[in-house]
Amino acid sequence: MSKSVWLARLLSIGGVLETVTGLALIIDPAGGASVLFGSSMEGAGVAIGRIGGGGLLALGIACWLARKTPMSAASVGVGWAYLVYNVIACVTLAWASVALGGASVLALGGAALHGVLGAAMLAALLGRGQA
């Protein structure tokens, strides 16, 4: 399988996952915090959660549209942005899981998923000129 196909598939996965997550956070950020971390969210945290949800929605849309031309400069830029997001999400979720005393299996699972997606995206981006 060519690297462009691999990059297109990863961008498609990112498009779906981040769009759904972004919409969920916009609709109910406190519910997302409760499910993921087992803790409540109120006040400014709800507003920050919705802003984060908007960012994820935007990233998801960009990934989805970039999947059609994975080797264009703009799509490669979206790929790098998705890589950075996955690294930050992986580290943050892993840290939060440890900080919560390992009580959040979902946060640890999310960290693992973001780690795998980040590693796959890095491999696709670094090998994008190869067949």
Buried (B, 14 or more C-beta within 10 A) or exposed (E): EEBBEBBBBBBBBBBEBBBEBBBBBBEBBBEBBEEBBEEEBEEEBBEEBBEBBBBBBEBBBBBBBBBEBBEEEEBBEBBEBBBEBBBEBBBBBBEBBEEBEEEBEBBBEBBEBBBEBBBBBBBBBEEBEEE
